[in-house]
Amino acid sequence: MEQTLPQSFDPSSLRESVFVACVAGNSSLSSIMHVIEQSGADIEKFVSRLLHDMAFLREVEKARERIDETVIGWFKKRGMKYAQRMDTLTDNQDPRVAFQATKDLLDRIGTKPEMRVAVSGMDQYKALLKELTPDELPQAQLEQVAGVEEPKDA
């Protein structure tokens, strides 16, 4: 693609600037012109032609895919390290840190609740809580966890 540009500007340098701007997510002529900090009718025509050049657009898309693969690969390589760190945090002496780390791990493996349960009374609340707690948990401790005490008969 032979273009006429001001003699002070190198077409390969302009192409590279436009390429970088496109890979970074700029797709409109105005946003690219702003990013490359250039102006002029000849430069706009050059950029416009690039934006309509299918080979150029395929290059941009391939570059974006390579970047995505690189970033994903980087995180995958470190995934085990991060998982081990989260696992270590579940044993933290600070119960808030341990709780949050445990909750976060459980959420990430797909055990995050999808919906809330509507409870319409204390008996239903206690029944649901009992259903969700181990059988060996004494009733008094269950009520303490729930923050509910049975009314004492006088």
C-alpha positions in Angstrom: 0.0 0.0 0.0 1.9 3.1 -1.2 0.9 6.2 0.6 1.8 9.9 0.2 2.9 11.3 3.5 4.7 14.4 4.6 8.4 13.9 4.1 9.1 14.4 7.8 7.1 11.2 8.7 8.2 7.7 8.1 5.3 5.4 6.9 6.7 2.4 8.7 6.9 4.3 11.9 3.3 5.6 11.4 2.1 2.0 10.7 3.8 0.8 13.8 2.1 3.5 15.9 -1.3 2.7 14.5 -0.7 -1.0 15.0 0.2 -0.4 18.7 -2.8 1.9 19.2 -5.1 -0.8 17.6 -3.7 -3.6 19.7 -4.3 -1.5 22.8 -8.0 -1.4 21.9 -8.4 1.8 19.9 -10.5 1.2 16.8 -11.9 4.5 15.6 -10.0 6.9 13.4 -10.4 9.7 15.9 -9.2 7.7 18.9 -6.2 6.4 16.9 -5.3 9.9 15.7 -5.5 11.1 19.3 -3.3 8.3 20.6 -0.6 8.6 18.0 -0.7 12.4 18.4 -0.6 13.1 14.7 -2.8 15.3 12.5 -3.2 16.2 8.9 -5.3 15.0 6.0 -2.6 12.8 4.5 -1.9 11.0 7.8 -5.7 10.6 8.4 -6.0 9.0 4.9 -3.1 6.7 5.7 -4.6 5.6 9.0 -8.0 5.2 7.5 -6.6 2.9 4.8 -4.9 0.8 7.4 -8.2 0.5 9.3 -9.8 -0.9 6.1 -6.9 -3.2 5.2 -7.9 -6.8 6.2 -4.3 -8.0 6.4 -3.5 -5.3 8.8 -6.6 -6.0 10.9 -5.7 -9.7 11.0 -2.2 -8.8 12.3 -3.8 -6.7 15.0 -6.1 -9.6 16.0 -3.3 -12.1 16.1 -1.2 -9.7 18.3 -4.2 -9.4 20.7 -4.5 -13.2 20.8 -0.8 -13.6 21.6 -1.0 -11.1 24.4 -4.1 -12.9 25.8 -2.2 -16.2 25.6 0.8 -14.7 27.3 -1.1 -13.2 30.1 -3.2 -16.4 30.7 0.0 -18.4 30.6 1.7 -16.1 33.1 -1.2 -16.6 35.6 -1.4 -20.3 35.0 2.3 -20.7 35.8 1.7 -18.9 39.1 -1.7 -20.5 39.8 -0.3 -23.2 42.1 1.8 -20.7 44.0 -1.3 -18.5 44.6 -3.5 -21.5 45.6 -0.9 -22.6 48.1 -0.7 -19.1 49.5 -4.5 -19.0 49.9 -4.4 -22.5 51.5 -1.7 -21.2 54.0 -3.9 -18.3 54.9 -6.8 -20.6 55.9 -4.6 -21.6 58.8 -3.9 -18.0 59.8 -4.1 -17.2 63.6 -6.3 -14.2 62.9 -9.8 -15.9 62.5 -11.0 -13.1 60.1 -8.1 -13.8 57.7 -8.6 -17.6 58.0 -12.4 -17.2 57.4 -12.0 -14.9 54.4 -9.3 -17.1 52.8 -11.5 -20.2 53.4 -14.6 -18.5 52.0 -12.6 -17.2 49.0 -11.3 -20.7 48.2 -14.7 -22.2 48.5 -16.2 -19.5 46.3 -13.6 -20.1 43.6 -14.2 -23.8 43.4 -17.9 -23.4 42.7 -19.5 -23.7 46.1 -20.7 -20.1 46.2 -24.4 -20.0 46.9 -26.4 -19.1 43.9 -29.4 -17.8 45.7 -30.7 -16.8 49.1 -33.2 -18.7 51.1 -36.3 -16.7 52.2 -37.1 -17.5 55.9 -40.5 -16.5 57.2 -40.1 -17.3 60.9 -37.9 -18.3 63.7 -38.9 -22.0 63.5 -38.0 -22.1 59.8 -34.7 -20.3 60.6 -33.7 -22.8 63.3 -34.7 -25.7 61.1 -32.6 -24.4 58.2 -29.7 -23.7 60.5 -29.9 -27.2 62.0 -30.0 -28.7 58.5 -26.8 -26.9 57.7 -24.9 -27.7 60.8 -23.4 -31.0 62.0 -25.7 -33.4 63.9 -23.2 -33.5 66.8 -23.5 -29.8 67.5 -25.4 -29.4 70.8 -28.7 -27.4 70.7 -27.3 -24.7 73.0 -24.3 -24.2 70.8 -26.5 -24.1 67.7 -28.6 -21.4 69.3 -25.5 -19.5 70.2 -24.2 -19.7 66.6 -27.6 -18.5 65.4 -27.7 -15.7 68.0 -31.1 -17.0 69.2 -32.0 -18.2 72.6 -35.0 -20.2 73.5 -37.4 -18.3 75.7 -37.0 -19.7 79.3 -40.2 -20.8 81.0 -40.6 -19.2 84.4 
